[in-house]
Amino acid sequence: MYLLFANVDNNGYTELTTEPLIDSDLLILTTCENVNFTYANISLINQCGQVIESYAPLKLDQLGILTKIRVPRQAFRIQTMLQLSNGIQIQRIEKQLISPTMFTVELTNQPYMLSIGETIQMNYTLKSSISEQVYIHLQIRDTLNLISSNGIEKNLIFTNETSQMDLFTLPRSFQLKSINDMIIFTLSTYNNKTDQFSYENDDIAL
């Protein structure tokens, strides 16, 4: 089992729940319960099983292995190599294929708790793996159409990242006791050659 963590600020990390951003730094925490090992190596492998990059752990003990990686520009799986105390080497390849993305949306100060009739300020950051200026069309909608049937739409121009804020109100007529995954961010990028926006990815929040 493994967990991916993204660097939020200088004070700590948070678990990654969406596709990682290309060329960003991530921490992988690999758990190794009931295994007595003396050496560990973490590799990123492509869909053909070829090694993209190998990493030595930052920290390891009998509970887990902490490794810092650089997200590649292609889909990858995580491979763990362990050498046991008796000299035997074992290998584990995770089944999940991780597909990096060129753009991400990160909500700050999660989770958001919203009462009926209350308005909250939703802060989020868009990040780009492209080192030049990008033109993004952002659509924010909710699964219950509480914002509006068309949601919120923005055209944004930025380099590397931009921080945004929107207000969200839960109407007094709202009946459900609790809901999850309410807000969906849809990103599209502008193509100069075709003069059109092309779909990139969805990120679910709340």
C-alpha positions as CSV (number, residue, x, y, z in Angstrom):
1,M,0.0,0.0,0.0
2,Y,1.2,3.5,-0.7
3,L,0.0,7.1,-0.2
4,L,1.0,10.2,-2.3
5,F,1.6,13.5,-0.6
6,A,1.9,16.9,-2.2
7,N,3.9,19.8,-0.7
8,V,1.3,22.5,0.3
9,D,3.6,25.0,2.0
10,N,6.7,25.2,4.1
11,N,4.9,23.8,7.1
12,G,3.7,20.4,5.9
13,Y,2.2,18.0,3.4
14,T,-1.3,16.9,2.5
15,E,-2.5,13.6,0.9
16,L,-2.9,13.9,-2.9
17,T,-6.4,12.9,-4.1
18,T,-6.2,14.0,-7.7
19,E,-3.8,13.3,-10.6
20,P,-0.3,14.7,-9.8
21,L,1.1,17.7,-11.7
22,I,3.9,16.9,-14.2
23,D,7.4,17.9,-13.0
24,S,6.1,18.5,-9.4
25,D,7.7,16.9,-6.3
26,L,5.8,14.3,-4.4
27,L,6.3,12.2,-1.4
28,I,5.5,8.5,-1.5
29,L,4.8,6.7,1.8
30,T,5.0,2.9,1.2
31,T,3.8,0.7,4.1
32,C,5.6,-2.6,4.7
33,E,3.8,-4.3,7.6
34,N,5.4,-7.5,9.1
35,V,8.4,-7.3,6.8
36,N,11.9,-7.2,8.2
37,F,14.0,-5.5,5.6
38,T,17.5,-3.9,5.5
39,Y,17.4,-2.1,2.1
40,A,14.7,-0.4,0.0
41,N,14.5,1.2,-3.5
42,I,11.5,2.9,-5.1
43,S,11.2,3.0,-8.9
44,L,8.7,4.6,-11.3
45,I,7.9,2.2,-14.2
46,N,6.0,2.8,-17.4
47,Q,3.1,0.7,-18.8
48,C,5.7,-1.6,-20.5
49,G,7.4,-2.3,-17.2
50,Q,10.5,-0.2,-18.0
51,V,12.1,1.9,-15.3
52,I,11.6,5.6,-15.7
53,E,13.5,6.7,-12.6
54,S,14.7,5.1,-9.4
55,Y,14.9,6.7,-6.0
56,A,16.6,6.0,-2.6
57,P,14.3,6.6,0.4
58,L,14.4,9.7,2.4
59,K,13.5,7.7,5.5
60,L,12.7,4.1,6.2
61,D,11.8,2.0,9.2
62,Q,9.8,-1.2,9.8
63,L,6.5,0.8,9.4
64,G,7.1,2.3,6.1
65,I,9.3,3.9,3.4
66,L,9.2,7.7,2.7
67,T,10.5,8.6,-0.8
68,K,10.6,11.9,-2.6
69,I,10.0,11.7,-6.4
70,R,9.7,14.0,-9.4
71,V,6.5,13.3,-11.3
72,P,7.4,12.2,-14.9
73,R,5.7,13.3,-18.1
74,Q,4.1,9.9,-18.7
75,A,1.8,7.5,-16.8
76,F,3.6,5.3,-14.2
77,R,3.3,2.7,-11.6
78,I,5.2,2.5,-8.3
79,Q,7.7,-0.4,-7.9
80,T,9.2,-1.3,-4.5
81,M,12.3,-3.4,-4.1
82,L,13.2,-4.7,-0.7
83,Q,16.1,-6.7,0.6
84,L,15.2,-8.8,3.6
85,S,17.4,-9.4,6.6
86,N,18.2,-13.0,5.3
87,G,19.4,-11.5,2.0
88,I,16.4,-12.4,-0.1
89,Q,15.1,-9.6,-2.4
90,I,11.4,-9.1,-3.0
91,Q,9.6,-6.9,-5.5
92,R,6.1,-5.3,-5.4
93,I,4.5,-3.4,-8.3
94,E,1.4,-1.5,-7.6
95,K,-1.6,-2.2,-9.9
96,Q,-2.8,1.4,-10.1
97,L,-1.6,3.4,-13.1
98,I,-1.0,7.0,-12.1
99,S,-1.6,9.5,-15.0
100,P,0.1,12.9,-14.4
101,T,-1.7,16.0,-15.7
102,M,-0.5,19.4,-17.0
103,F,-2.9,21.3,-14.9
104,T,-4.3,20.9,-11.4
105,V,-6.8,22.7,-9.1
106,E,-6.0,22.7,-5.4
107,L,-8.6,23.8,-2.8
108,T,-7.2,25.5,0.3
109,N,-8.5,25.1,3.9
110,Q,-10.3,21.8,3.3
111,P,-12.7,20.4,4.2
112,Y,-15.4,23.0,3.8
113,M,-18.3,22.7,6.2
114,L,-21.4,24.5,5.0
115,S,-24.7,25.0,6.9
116,I,-28.1,25.7,5.3
117,G,-28.3,29.4,4.4
118,E,-24.6,30.0,4.9
119,T,-22.2,31.5,2.4
120,I,-18.5,30.4,2.3
121,Q,-15.5,31.8,0.6
122,M,-14.0,29.0,-1.6
123,N,-10.3,29.6,-2.2
124,Y,-8.4,27.6,-4.8
125,T,-5.2,27.6,-6.8
126,L,-4.7,26.6,-10.4
127,K,-1.2,25.2,-11.3
128,S,0.4,24.6,-14.6
129,S,3.4,22.4,-15.5
130,I,4.1,24.6,-18.5
131,S,6.7,27.3,-17.8
132,E,5.1,29.8,-20.2
133,Q,1.9,31.8,-20.1
134,V,-1.3,29.7,-20.6
135,Y,-4.9,30.6,-21.4
136,I,-7.4,28.5,-19.5
137,H,-11.1,28.3,-19.6
138,L,-12.4,27.2,-16.1
139,Q,-15.9,26.0,-15.4
140,I,-17.1,25.5,-11.8
141,R,-20.3,23.6,-11.4
142,D,-22.0,21.6,-8.6
143,T,-23.8,18.3,-8.8
144,L,-27.1,19.7,-7.6
145,N,-27.1,22.9,-9.7
146,L,-27.1,25.1,-6.6
147,I,-24.8,27.6,-8.2
148,S,-26.8,27.8,-11.4
149,S,-27.5,25.4,-14.3
150,N,-24.4,26.7,-16.1
151,G,-22.2,27.1,-13.1
152,I,-19.4,29.7,-13.0
153,E,-17.2,30.2,-16.0
154,K,-13.9,32.1,-16.1
155,N,-11.2,32.7,-18.7
156,L,-7.8,33.0,-17.0
157,I,-4.3,33.9,-18.3
158,F,-1.4,33.0,-16.0
159,T,2.1,31.6,-15.7
160,N,2.8,28.7,-13.3
161,E,-0.1,29.3,-11.0
162,T,-2.9,31.6,-10.0
163,S,-5.1,31.9,-6.9
164,Q,-8.8,32.5,-7.2
165,M,-11.8,32.9,-4.9
166,D,-15.6,32.3,-5.3
167,L,-18.5,32.5,-3.0
168,F,-20.8,29.5,-2.5
169,T,-24.2,29.6,-0.7
170,L,-26.3,26.7,0.4
171,P,-29.9,27.7,0.0
172,R,-32.3,27.6,3.0
173,S,-34.6,25.4,0.9
174,F,-31.9,22.7,0.7
175,Q,-33.2,19.4,2.1
176,L,-30.4,16.8,2.1
177,K,-28.6,16.2,5.4
178,S,-25.2,15.6,3.9
179,I,-23.6,15.3,0.5
180,N,-20.0,14.7,-0.8
181,D,-18.2,15.7,-4.0
182,M,-20.4,18.7,-4.7
183,I,-18.1,21.0,-6.7
184,I,-16.5,20.0,-10.0
185,F,-13.8,22.1,-11.7
186,T,-13.4,21.6,-15.4
187,L,-10.3,22.9,-17.2
188,S,-9.9,23.5,-20.9
189,T,-6.8,25.0,-22.6
190,Y,-6.8,27.4,-25.6
191,N,-5.2,26.1,-28.8
192,N,-3.8,28.9,-31.0
193,K,-3.7,26.7,-34.1
194,T,-7.3,25.7,-34.0
195,D,-8.6,28.8,-32.2
196,Q,-10.6,26.5,-29.8
197,F,-10.5,25.2,-26.3
198,S,-9.7,21.6,-25.7
199,Y,-10.8,19.6,-22.7
200,E,-8.1,18.8,-20.1
201,N,-9.5,17.3,-16.9
202,D,-12.0,17.4,-14.1
203,D,-11.2,17.8,-10.4
204,I,-13.8,17.1,-7.7
205,A,-13.9,19.0,-4.5
206,L,-15.9,19.5,-1.3
